[in-house]
Each structure stands twice: as structure tokens, then as C-alpha cells.
Amino acid sequence: MAFHLPFHPAASQPTRADRWRPLATVALGLAAMATYLAIVAANLWSSHEREIEFARRGQESLAKVLEQHALATVDKIDTVLTASRLHLGPALAGEAGEPDRVNADLARYLALIGESQSLRIANSEGRFVFDASGRIFPATIADRAYFKRNRDDARGRLVISEPIHARITHNWVITLSRRIQDGHGGFLGLVQAAVQADFFQHFYASLNLGPAQSVALYDDQLRLIARYPAAPDSLGKQAASEALKALVAAQRTEGVHTARSGVDGVERLYVMRRIGQHPLYVVVGRATHDVLANWYRQVWAGVASALVLAAVLAGWIIVWLHTYAHAKNLARGMTQAYGATVRQTRALLDSLPDPAWLSDRDGRMIAVNDAYVRACGRPPELIIGQMVETIWPAETSRTLRVQDTAVLVHQSQQRREGVQPVADGSSRSFEYISTPVLDEKGVLVGVAGVARDITQLRAEQERIRHMADHDELTDLPNRSLLQERMAHALAREAGDDTQIAIMFLDLDHFKNINDSLGHEMGDRLLQQVAQRLRNNLDAGDTVSRQGGDEFAILLQHCSGLARVAAIAQRLIDAIAQPFQVDERELLVSASIGISVYPQDGTDFGTLLRNADTAMYQAKAAERGSYQFFAPEMNARVFERMALETNLRRALQNREFRLHYQPQVDAVSGRILGVEALIRWRHPELGEILPGRFIPIAEETSLIGPIGEWVLQEACRQCRAWMDQGLPPVVVAVNLSAAQFRQRRLAQGVAAALASAGISPQWLELEITESVLMQDTQRVLETLDALKALGVRLSMDDFGTGYSSLSYLKRLPIDKIKIDQSFVRELPDNDEDAAIVRAIIGIASHLRKGVIAEGVETVAQREFLLRHGCSEMQGYHFSHPLPAGELAALIRQWTAKETGGEADTGAQARGSTPVGPLPACDAQSPAGS
């Protein structure tokens, strides 16, 4: 019997599942690849936006700092322009008058604004008539737009020019100017300062911003004023950026745009800010390739990982399709592919230079990069699976936990900035960026975070901010920072009984140190003064340098005026102690003015101005002292300003004249010489004593031209007496400290002698002891040059300074003059008597002549004769006389001598019967 097994054709054919399995495998691979690419693309997009946002915020911070720098520069120059206009404006009405004095004042103002290369005054025709350099250039500015704007604007507002190529200095500048007008509002001209484009460019270059950064300064027509990196061929030309033109046209004060530079063709992210209310704009840019440099690295890492994954998936599918028998090997390949993907993901994390991490919903770490490991100082095995509370200190972990919790709750990106310690013991500034991570179904699975290290950026911003708020020489707060702290103090103390005080401190005669020892020595002295002021103030007080040798001090929490006075005296005593500068001991003193809130003012400007007024009163009363402000001081200040204005006109109007006081031989009564003393008779104020106008002349640089006039007039009068047939007499002229410091003093003296036509032997120059004690080598050179002319030299006010005998014997002087302060109480004052005997003895041993001034009594005359001093000067013999009366006196003495009559000192006094005059009229403070 035979058995037939049924035939089942389906058993030998592939099943439906076998047909769909390859397709499903390919679809699954493609879906996995697409998911991975979507995640990478999303992360790259988020990273791109973070990079752009971070760069924008950095550029905005830099633009704000540069705006503050430019604004401070403009305001500082405008302050000097305003002061110059008020102080020197009256001189413009008589521009042919005293150009040397106006130029000297302009030079003094120019020294306060190192940002400007020049300070000039132009008249209504556009011609420069005064210049801080002392040279008047023939160039005209009548065609300049800024000149016309000043001429047409009766309100006299600050005018900032377009960038122009200067006709005098041949460089690119912008000018700042203010209108000068007469009492009826008529246009007289303008005062102008010119700021070089190089000033801004050098400042921008000093910030070390790097080659990818650019900074540009434009006017309101977008004409280039300055740029970093430098672009000299583009200065003065209009920017080509349409986006920037649109921002300015819309009167935007700030804005952000991306454009390609018309100067170097580089595409940059730009931030623009307007400089206050001025027609100036600062534009900072950073190259987009530099902004996105880190992002580009992430893109390449993502592309590389996607290619690796695609290759692995493709290989896996091909192998699987080739044979199902190799399924196990394929699974192993998938495992290896997953491992490779994990490694690539880790490589992507490690490509980030800053700490990065991935945590799950419970806050446990899933993955971290090498930067994170270095920051926390733990190996990866002690980080993965741990909470932040286990990894970081309590304070750091608390803030990290708060931010990640906010991400999980709101499912949105969170940002913050903070400072935290890292493993090497330092503290770093970070910007923390946390982003939610979602799976393919949109379910929140964790948090991805990165901590961008912004320590260097913060340090650079702080350095730039510090430079904008502090004085470069002393590192003290500048005026703007002092004003800011004053505003905070006033807001904090509003309604409180606590007083706030402002001190204005000025070093006495600091200009002498600069002139004699040089500005470098003066700068080092100012640095030591600044440190000494810091050391003698409380931590809550602020000392600020206002410019030159002026300092302002803000005192907070003052318990009363007695406390303020004690602090002022402490500062004066501290400054009075010797300074050691380059192995040289320097002595200076300080005068302080004080104003108190609220009785002396309720705002910063008023308090500072009143403190400045009080400081000048302290100088006038007694240098090295302090004064509290009183309302009547303003009246004295106005009086002083009026006197200064009149003093400037006195030379031009010939209001000065010379009186001459005889210097006699007290034994014979013979007139040996005369001393020329200046007098000022004002047409309205009458006789003004030298004690009132000489100090003002010394402070305002007018003493120079006044001293030159005295020298020339004395020589001229000496010649006139000779032409009248009188016997020649020696004329003594006092040299001021300002004259003695002139480099061409000897040439000036020689010119005065030649102009008058007198022999040098009839001129004697008196120089005060204090002047001769400065800058030994230069003093000796100047005295030798004068001595070579043949004139006589005498040391005035001997005994009031600090002369050493070893130095005195080196000086080529002919005569020592005993100061009247030692003669006044002779012979009753034992100390004065001892000093006078010593001076006479010194002069005798050094073989130098000696004369006593201020002799008023017979007892004084007899004492001096008894101890070997026969040459005298004073009211006992004659008071200062006009030239005509002195000529009559000389004729009278000559006639008596010719007649053979001997005359005693008492007779000489009797021959000029005059009453006593005020003591201050006998000798002017400057002697001229």
C-alpha cells in the first residue's frame, strides 16, 4: 500500500513577514537617522541663537562704555571752552591789545584738556587772533560750516564740526567751539578746540579688542571721524551702510544690525549708540566669522557624527539584507554603532570649550564634557549618576538647582550670570544657559546646560569702565565719578540730619615745581599727594582729581563742622610733610575750601563751585590753611575778577607808573642808587596798592609782561636822568619768579639796556632768596648769563628762605639785602639783632656788599652803622618818589656836595620832609 503526503506549496514560498521585514528595517534606519539629524539641527539652531545673543550683549556693553568715554571727552572740553569764553571773551573786543597774556591763559586752559591739540580764538571775520601755541596762523575759517553755525546761533550752544582736514596742522580733526558775543548779543567770534582723529583711534587701539573687532566714530551725516582698525583713506567719507543710515534717519539713539563693511568688506554684527545729545555716533562691530567660530566647530562635529551614523546604518542594512543568518553579527554591529554614536556625542560635548552637561528629570547627571570635569575637579565616574548637590559646594549647587528646576517647570530656556569657585581655587564668572531636552514624542526627559566662561569679558569691561571713571595719572576717581557718588550720597541722606561736605584742595605754588623741575617730577609728586590723601581719609569718603594740582574730596556722614575742620587740618598737615621724589626732598603746602550740604548748596555743581571760592579765599588769607564758604565770598570773588579784568587793561591804558626809593650811604648821606617800585592809579578806583594786584598778577601770568614793562621803564628813566644832566645812579629792579624762569631772560635784559642806551653797570637786578633756592644748576646758569652782561645782582629778602652758606658762596651776586622784617624791631629785639649781625658778618666774609631795607628810625640807623652796615633804604631817608621829585632830590644833594657840604643821614632825611606812609607801600610783594 502506498502513502501520499499532501503537498503544501505555501510552505516553500516566503511569508508576508519575510517580504516586509527588509522594508521595515530600512524605514526604521531612516527614521533613526532623521531623528538624529533633527536633534542635531535643533541643537545647532539653539546654539547659533545663543552665540548671536551673547555677541550682541557684549557689543552693547562695549558700545555703552565707548559712548561714556566720548561723552566725558566732549563735556570736559566744553567745560574748558565755556570757561575760556567767560574769562577771555572780553579780550576779543581789543584783540590788538595783549595777545601774549591771552595766549598764555589759553595755554593754561589747553593744559587741562590733553584730548585737544589746540585752543584758539577767532574773530568775527574768521581769522585766528589768539592761540595757545603763541603763534598766529594766517589761515581763515570763515568758510567753515561750524564758523557759520556759531555766527548764526545767538544762543551760543556748543557746535561740533564735521570731520575736517585741518589747514594749519594738516591732520584729520573735529572741532568743538562756542560763540563769543558782546554785551548786546553781537557776534565777536568763537573759541575753538580741535580733537585729533588719532586721539580716539589710539584710545580704541589701547583696548586690545583684537583683529575681529571694529570701532568707528561718525558724525550725524555718518562721515567717518575715527576708526579701529585705522582706515586713513576713509576719514571724512560717508558710511555706505543703508541699515546704519536708516537708524540715524529714524533718530534712534541705539540699534543693532548685521552688514558687510564698506571699508574692509568684512561682514560684522554692529551695535550703534548716539553720544548723549551730541551729533556723534559710536558703532562697534564684531566679525560674524569670529562670533560663530565656536558654532562652526559644533556644526562640523555634528556633520561628522551624522556621516558616521549614516555609514553605520547603511552598512548594517546592506549586511542584513545580504543574509539573515548574519543577524547576530548585525546586532553586534548595531551595538558598536551605538557606541560610536555615544563617543561622537561625547566628542561633540568635548568640542565645547566651556563646561557642558546633560541631566535627567530627577537631576542626575547623564553626560558631562572634559571642561566640566576640570571645573569641578572630580573624575567622570564620581559625576555620572550624581546630583549637583554632591558635585558642587552648597551655594553653587543651590543656584544650579534653582535654574534647572525652572527649566523643568516652564519647559523653556533659562539664563543667568554668576560667579562660582572652580577646582583650581579661583573664582570664575559664567553665563549659565539651560535648555529643556524632549524625546521624539515631545516628552520632557531632561536638561542640557552649558556654562560660558565670561571672566575675561567681565574683566575687560571693568577695565574700560574704570578707565572712563578714573584719572589716568593718579588712579583717583574723576569728576564724573565724584558727581555720581555725590548724587548717591544726596539721595541716601535726603531728609536726614547728617551733613555732607565738599572740600576743594589746591597745592600752593605747584607751578613752580613744574617750571623748575619739569612736568615729569610734578606728575610723580601728584601721585604721592594722591596716595597721602587716600591714607588720611575714611573708607566711605571719596578723593577725586579735578585736573592739574586740584583735588575735590567728598565727606559723608559728617557729625558736625568741627569734625570737618579737623579732617581739613589733618590733610593740610599731611601734605606739609616732606615728599621724597627721585632722591629729592620737596616741600609743598595745600589750601582747602569747604562747602557743606545743604546750607551752601543742594546740588553738586553749586557745592563744588562754592568750595572752590572758599579755597581761593584761603589762599588769599594764608596759604596752607582752610576756609568754610560764606555767601559774602562770592562778592569778593566778583571783586577779584573785576580787578583782574582791570589789571589786563592797565598796561594798555598806561595806568602803571614807577616810584623810586633812594638807597643811601648812611654816613655821608650820598645817594648810591634807587629801587624802582611799581604803582597803579586806576581812573575810577584810584590808587590800588601793590599788595592787592601783585598776587593776582602772579596767579594769572600777568606778572611776566608787567615785569618786562618795569625793567624797560626803569632803564628808560635812568637814561632820561642822564640826559637831564644828572649824575648817573644805579637803578635796582626786582625780578619776579616768572621772569627769572624765562629761558631768554638775559636776552630780554640786554634788549632793555640797548633800547634805553645805558651801560649795564647802572642796572641792578634784585632776586628773592626763595627763587634762588630752586633748581640749583639752572639758577647758576641764569645768574652767570646775567653777570656776563655786566649788570649787578643782589639777593633780596635775605634770611627769609633756606640758603646754605656753601650754596650762597657759589652764587655770582654782588650784594645781600637784609629783609625789613629783621630791621623793623631793631635794636630792641635780641633775636632780630643777632640775625642782622650774622647776615652782616656773612656778607663781609663772602666779600659781598650788604644793604638794609625798611630803616625808619635813628636807632635803627645807628645800630646798623655800629655793626658795619652803612648802605640803607627806608622812610628814615625818603619814601618812594616819582621820577621828577627824585631828580630834584638828586640835584639838591649834588649841589650840596659841590658846595663842599657834608650831610649826615639825618640831614638827608631832613632834605626830603615827608610823612610816614603805610608799611605795605614801601615794598611790593613782587618788588616790581
Residue pairs with C-beta under 8 A, 6 or more apart in sequence:
22 320
22 321
25 317
25 320
25 321
26 317
29 313
29 314
29 316
29 317
32 313
33 306
33 309
33 310
33 313
35 440
36 306
36 309
36 341
37 306
40 302
40 305
40 306
41 302
43 298
43 302
43 448
44 295
44 298
44 299
44 302
46 413
46 435
47 295
47 298
48 292
48 295
50 433
51 291
51 292
51 294
51 295
52 269
52 291
52 292
54 431
54 452
55 269
55 286
55 291
56 256
56 269
56 271
58 286
58 457
59 256
59 269
59 270
59 271
59 284
59 285
59 286
60 254
60 256
60 271
61 461
62 209
62 215
62 271
62 284
62 461
62 464
63 254
63 271
63 272
63 273
63 282
63 283
63 284
64 273
65 461
65 464
65 465
65 468
66 204
66 215
66 273
66 282
66 284
66 464
67 273
67 274
67 275
67 276
67 282
68 465
68 468
69 203
69 464
69 467
69 468
70 200
70 217
70 275
70 280
70 282
71 275
71 276
71 278
72 468
72 478
72 480
73 115
73 195
74 158
74 160
74 176
74 275
74 276
74 278
74 280
75 480
76 113
76 115
76 479
77 113
77 115
77 116
77 176
77 193
77 195
78 158
78 176
78 178
80 109
80 110
80 112
80 113
80 119
80 193
81 158
81 176
81 177
81 178
81 191
81 192
81 193
82 178
83 109
84 105
84 106
84 109
84 119
84 121
84 191
85 156
85 178
85 179
85 180
85 191
87 105
88 102
88 105
88 106
88 121
88 130
88 191
89 180
89 181
89 188
89 191
90 645
90 648
91 97
91 98
91 101
91 102
91 121
91 130
91 648
92 121
92 123
92 129
92 130
92 180
92 188
92 189
93 182
93 188
94 649
94 652
95 123
95 129
95 130
97 648
97 649
97 652
98 648
98 651
98 652
98 705
99 129
99 130
99 136
100 134
100 704
100 705
101 648
101 700
101 701
101 702
101 705
102 121
102 130
103 130
103 131
103 132
103 133
103 134
104 701
104 704
105 700
105 701
106 119
106 120
106 121
106 130
106 131
106 132
107 119
107 132
107 133
107 134
108 701
109 119
109 132
110 116
110 118
110 119
110 132
110 193
111 548
112 547
112 548
113 119
113 193
115 195
115 199
116 176
116 193
116 194
116 195
117 169
117 171
117 173
117 194
117 195
117 196
117 199
118 131
118 132
118 133
118 168
118 169
118 192
118 193
118 194
119 131
119 132
119 191
119 192
119 193
120 128
120 130
120 131
120 132
120 191
120 192
121 128
121 129
121 130
121 131
121 180
121 189
121 190
121 191
121 192
122 128
122 129
122 141
122 147
122 189
122 190
122 192
123 129
123 188
123 189
124 151
124 187
124 188
124 189
125 140
125 142
126 140
126 141
126 142
126 143
126 144
126 147
127 138
127 140
127 142
128 136
128 137
128 139
128 141
129 136
129 189
130 136
131 137
137 168
139 167
139 168
141 147
141 192
144 161
144 164
145 161
145 162
146 159
146 160
146 161
146 162
146 175
146 177
146 192
147 177
147 190
149 159
150 156
150 159
150 177
150 178
150 179
150 187
150 190
151 179
151 187
153 159
153 179
154 179
154 181
154 185
156 178
156 179
156 181
157 178
157 179
158 176
158 177
158 178
158 278
159 176
159 177
159 178
159 179
159 190
160 174
160 175
160 176
160 219
160 278
160 279
160 280
161 174
161 175
161 176
161 177
162 174
162 219
162 221
162 223
162 236
163 172
163 173
163 174
163 197
163 219
163 223
163 224
163 225
163 235
163 236
164 172
164 173
164 174
164 175
164 236
165 171
165 172
165 173
165 236
166 172
166 173
166 194
169 194
171 196
171 197
171 198
172 196
172 197
172 198
172 225
172 232
172 235
172 236
173 194
173 195
173 196
173 197
174 194
174 195
174 197
174 219
174 225
175 192
175 193
175 194
175 195
176 192
176 193
176 194
176 195
177 190
177 191
177 192
177 193
178 190
178 191
179 187
179 190
180 187
180 188
180 189
180 190
180 191
181 187
181 188
182 188
197 225
197 226
197 235
198 226
199 226
200 217
200 225
200 226
201 226
201 227
201 228
201 230
204 215
204 226
204 227
204 228
205 228
205 230
207 460
207 464
209 215
209 228
210 290
211 229
212 286
212 287
212 289
212 290
213 228
213 284
213 285
213 286
213 287
214 227
214 228
214 229
214 261
214 266
214 268
214 284
214 285
214 286
215 227
215 228
215 282
215 283
215 284
215 285
216 224
216 226
216 227
216 228
216 239
216 282
216 283
216 284
216 285
217 224
217 225
217 226
217 227
217 280
217 281
217 282
217 283
218 224
218 225
218 239
218 280
218 281
218 282
218 283
219 225
219 279
219 280
219 281
220 248
220 279
220 280
220 281
221 238
222 238
222 239
222 241
222 244
222 245
222 248
222 281
223 236
223 237
223 238
223 239
224 231
224 234
224 235
224 236
224 237
224 238
224 239
225 235
225 280
226 235
227 234
227 235
227 263
229 264
231 263
231 264
234 263
239 245
239 262
240 262
241 257
241 259
241 262
241 270
242 259
243 257
243 258
243 259
243 270
244 257
244 259
244 270
244 272
244 283
247 255
247 257
247 272
248 272
248 281
252 272
252 274
253 273
253 274
254 271
254 272
254 273
254 274
255 271
255 272
256 269
256 270
256 271
256 272
257 270
257 272
258 267
258 268
258 269
258 270
258 288
259 267
259 268
259 270
260 266
260 267
260 268
261 267
261 268
261 285
266 287
267 287
267 288
267 289
268 285
268 286
268 287
268 288
269 285
269 286
269 288
269 291
270 283
270 284
270 285
271 283
271 284
271 285
272 281
272 282
272 283
273 281
273 282
274 280
274 281
275 281
275 282
289 296
294 352
294 353
297 351
298 348
298 351
298 352
301 344
301 347
301 348
301 351
302 348
304 344
305 341
305 344
305 345
305 347
305 348
308 340
308 341
308 344
309 337
309 340
309 341
309 344
312 333
312 334
312 336
312 337
312 340
312 341
313 337
315 333
316 330
316 333
316 334
316 337
319 326
319 329
319 330
319 333
320 326
320 327
320 330
345 367
346 367
346 369
349 356
349 358
349 367
349 368
349 369
350 369
350 370
350 371
352 369
352 371
352 450
353 371
353 453
354 371
354 430
354 450
354 451
354 452
354 453
355 368
355 369
355 371
355 372
355 375
355 430
355 450
355 451
356 368
356 369
356 371
356 372
356 448
356 449
356 450
356 451
357 365
357 367
357 368
357 369
357 372
357 448
357 449
357 450
358 365
358 366
358 367
358 368
358 437
358 446
358 447
358 448
358 449
359 365
359 366
359 388
359 404
359 446
359 447
359 449
360 366
360 445
360 446
361 408
361 444
361 445
361 446
363 387
363 388
363 401
363 404
364 385
364 386
364 387
365 383
365 384
365 385
365 386
365 387
365 388
365 391
366 384
366 446
367 384
368 380
368 383
368 384
372 383
373 379
373 380
373 383
374 422
374 423
375 422
375 423
375 451
376 383
376 391
376 392
376 422
376 423
377 422
377 423
377 424
378 391
383 391
387 397
388 396
388 397
388 400
388 401
388 404
389 397
389 401
391 397
392 400
392 420
393 421
395 420
396 420
396 421
399 416
399 418
399 420
400 432
403 414
403 416
403 432
403 434
403 449
404 434
404 447
404 449
406 414
406 434
407 413
407 414
407 434
407 435
407 436
407 447
408 436
408 444
408 447
411 436
411 444
412 436
413 433
413 434
413 435
413 436
414 432
414 433
414 434
415 431
415 432
415 433
415 434
416 431
416 432
417 429
417 430
417 431
417 432
417 454
418 429
418 430
418 432
419 427
419 428
419 429
419 430
420 427
420 428
420 430
421 427
422 428
428 453
428 455
429 453
429 454
429 455
429 457
429 458
430 451
430 452
430 453
430 454
431 451
431 452
431 454
432 449
432 450
432 451
432 452
433 449
433 450
433 451
433 452
434 447
434 448
434 449
435 447
435 448
435 449
436 444
436 446
436 447
436 448
437 444
437 445
437 446
437 447
437 448
438 444
438 445
439 445
468 480
469 477
469 478
469 480
469 481
470 476
470 477
470 478
470 481
471 477
471 478
471 544
471 545
473 523
473 526
473 527
473 545
474 526
474 527
474 530
474 545
475 530
476 530
476 534
476 543
476 544
476 545
476 551
477 485
477 542
477 543
477 544
477 545
478 544
478 545
479 544
479 546
479 552
481 542
481 544
482 542
482 544
482 552
482 554
482 604
483 604
485 542
485 554
486 500
486 502
486 554
486 604
486 607
487 604
489 500
489 554
489 556
490 500
490 597
490 602
490 603
490 604
493 500
493 556
493 597
498 556
498 557
498 558
498 559
499 558
499 559
499 560
499 561
499 564
499 596
499 597
500 554
500 555
500 556
500 558
500 596
500 597
501 554
501 555
501 558
501 564
501 594
501 595
501 596
501 597
502 552
502 553
502 554
502 555
502 594
502 595
502 596
502 597
502 604
502 607
502 608
502 611
503 552
503 553
503 555
503 567
503 568
503 571
503 592
503 593
503 594
503 611
503 626
504 546
504 550
504 551
504 552
504 553
504 592
504 593
504 594
504 595
504 608
504 611
504 612
504 614
504 615
505 533
505 550
505 551
505 552
505 553
505 571
505 590
505 591
505 592
505 615
506 549
506 550
506 551
506 590
506 591
506 592
506 615
506 619
507 529
507 549
507 575
507 588
507 589
507 590
508 588
508 589
508 590
508 591
508 619
508 623
508 624
509 588
509 589
509 623
510 522
510 525
510 548
510 549
510 588
511 549
512 737
512 774
513 521
513 522
513 525
513 586
513 588
514 521
514 522
515 741
516 741
516 774
516 775
516 778
517 584
517 774
517 775
521 581
521 582
521 584
522 549
524 581
524 582
525 579
525 581
525 586
525 588
526 545
526 549
528 579
528 581
529 549
529 551
529 575
529 579
529 588
530 543
530 545
530 551
532 574
532 575
532 577
533 543
533 551
533 553
533 571
533 574
533 575
534 543
535 574
536 570
536 571
536 574
537 543
537 553
537 555
537 567
537 571
540 556
540 557
541 553
541 554
541 555
541 556
542 553
542 554
543 551
543 552
543 553
543 554
544 551
544 552
544 553
544 554
545 551
546 552
552 608
552 611
553 571
555 564
555 567
558 564
558 596
561 596
561 628
564 594
564 596
565 594
565 626
565 628
568 592
568 594
568 626
569 626
571 590
571 592
572 589
572 590
572 592
572 624
572 625
572 626
575 588
575 589
575 590
576 587
576 588
576 589
576 590
576 624
578 585
578 586
578 587
579 585
579 586
579 587
579 588
580 586
589 623
589 624
590 624
591 615
591 618
591 619
591 623
591 624
591 625
591 626
592 615
592 618
592 625
592 626
592 627
593 610
593 611
593 612
593 613
593 614
593 615
593 616
593 617
593 618
593 626
593 627
593 629
594 611
594 614
594 626
594 627
594 628
594 629
595 601
595 606
595 607
595 608
595 610
595 611
595 614
595 628
595 629
596 628
596 629
597 607
600 606
600 607
600 610
600 611
600 629
601 607
601 609
601 610
610 629
610 633
610 634
611 629
613 629
613 633
613 634
613 637
614 627
614 628
614 629
614 630
614 633
615 627
616 637
616 640
617 627
617 633
617 636
618 625
618 626
618 627
620 695
621 627
627 633
640 696
643 688
643 692
643 693
643 696
644 696
644 700
646 682
646 685
647 693
647 696
647 697
647 700
647 702
648 702
649 655
650 656
650 680
650 682
651 705
651 706
651 709
653 683
655 680
655 681
655 682
655 683
656 678
656 679
656 680
656 706
656 709
656 710
657 678
657 679
657 681
657 882
658 676
658 677
658 678
658 679
658 710
658 713
658 714
658 717
658 883
659 676
659 677
659 679
659 880
659 881
659 882
660 674
660 675
660 676
660 677
660 717
660 731
660 880
660 881
660 882
660 883
660 886
661 674
661 675
661 677
661 873
661 878
661 879
661 880
661 881
661 922
662 671
662 673
662 674
662 873
662 877
662 878
662 881
662 886
662 889
663 671
663 672
663 673
663 674
663 675
663 730
663 732
663 851
663 871
663 872
663 873
664 670
664 671
664 672
664 871
664 872
664 873
664 877
664 878
664 905
664 908
665 672
665 870
665 871
666 855
666 861
666 864
666 865
666 870
666 871
666 872
666 877
666 905
667 865
667 870
667 904
667 905
668 902
668 903
668 904
669 893
669 902
669 903
669 904
669 905
669 907
669 908
670 893
670 897
670 903
671 729
671 889
671 890
671 893
672 729
672 730
672 871
673 729
673 730
673 731
673 732
673 764
674 729
674 730
674 731
674 732
674 886
675 731
675 732
675 733
675 734
675 766
675 873
675 880
676 710
676 713
676 714
676 717
676 731
676 732
676 733
676 734
676 928
677 690
677 880
677 923
677 924
677 927
677 928
678 690
678 706
678 710
678 924
678 928
679 687
679 690
679 880
680 687
680 688
680 690
680 693
681 687
681 688
682 688
689 918
689 920
689 921
690 920
690 921
690 924
690 925
690 926
691 920
691 924
691 925
694 703
694 924
694 925
694 926
694 928
695 925
696 702
697 703
697 706
697 926
698 736
698 737
698 738
698 926
701 738
703 736
703 738
703 739
703 926
703 928
704 736
704 738
704 739
704 742
706 928
707 735
707 736
707 738
707 739
707 926
707 928
708 739
708 748
708 752
710 733
710 734
710 928
711 733
711 739
711 748
711 749
711 752
712 752
712 755
712 756
714 731
714 733
714 763
715 731
715 752
715 753
715 755
715 756
715 758
715 763
716 755
716 756
717 731
717 883
718 728
718 729
718 731
718 756
718 758
718 762
718 763
719 756
719 757
719 758
720 883
721 728
721 729
721 883
721 887
721 890
722 728
722 758
724 887
726 887
726 890
726 891
726 894
727 890
727 894
728 758
728 762
729 762
729 890
730 761
730 762
730 763
730 764
730 792
731 762
731 763
731 764
732 764
732 765
732 766
732 794
733 763
733 764
733 765
733 766
733 928
734 765
734 766
734 767
734 768
734 796
734 924
734 926
734 927
734 928
735 745
735 765
735 766
735 767
735 771
735 927
735 928
736 926
736 927
736 928
737 768
737 770
737 771
739 745
739 748
740 767
740 771
740 782
742 748
745 782
745 785
745 786
746 782
746 785
746 786
746 788
746 789
749 763
749 765
749 786
749 789
749 791
750 789
753 759
753 760
753 763
753 789
753 791
759 790
760 789
760 790
760 791
761 790
761 791
761 792
763 791
763 792
764 791
764 792
764 793
764 794
764 814
764 815
765 786
765 791
765 792
765 793
765 794
766 794
766 795
766 796
766 817
766 927
767 793
767 794
767 795
767 796
767 813
768 795
768 796
768 797
768 801
768 927
769 795
769 796
769 797
769 798
769 799
769 800
769 801
769 803
770 797
770 800
770 801
771 779
772 779
772 783
772 795
772 801
772 803
772 811
773 779
773 801
773 802
773 803
773 807
776 807
779 811
780 810
780 811
783 793
783 811
783 812
783 813
784 812
786 793
787 793
787 812
792 814
792 815
793 812
793 813
793 814
793 815
794 813
794 814
794 815
794 816
794 817
794 849
794 851
795 803
795 808
795 811
795 813
795 815
795 816
795 817
796 817
796 819
796 927
797 817
797 819
798 816
798 817
798 818
798 819
798 839
799 818
799 819
799 822
799 835
799 839
800 819
800 821
805 842
808 842
808 846
809 846
813 848
814 848
814 849
815 843
815 848
815 849
815 850
815 851
816 839
816 842
816 843
816 848
816 849
816 850
816 851
817 850
817 851
817 852
817 853
818 836
818 839
818 840
818 850
818 851
818 852
818 853
818 869
819 853
819 854
820 853
820 854
820 874
820 922
820 923
821 854
822 832
822 835
822 836
822 839
823 832
823 836
823 852
823 853
823 854
823 855
823 860
823 864
823 874
824 832
824 854
824 856
825 832
826 832
826 833
826 836
826 859
826 860
826 863
826 864
827 833
827 859
827 860
827 863
833 863
836 852
836 863
836 864
836 867
836 869
837 867
839 850
840 850
840 867
840 868
840 869
843 849
843 850
844 850
844 868
849 871
850 868
850 869
850 871
851 869
851 871
851 872
851 873
852 860
852 864
852 869
852 871
852 872
852 873
852 874
853 872
853 873
853 874
853 922
853 923
854 873
854 874
854 922
854 923
855 861
855 864
855 872
855 873
855 874
855 875
855 876
855 877
856 874
856 875
856 876
856 916
857 876
858 876
858 906
860 874
860 876
861 872
861 876
861 905
864 870
864 872
872 905
874 922
875 914
875 916
875 917
875 922
876 905
876 909
877 905
877 908
877 909
877 912
878 889
878 908
878 909
878 912
878 914
879 912
879 914
879 916
879 917
879 921
879 922
880 921
880 922
881 889
881 912
889 911
889 912
892 911
893 903
893 908
893 911
896 903
897 903
903 911
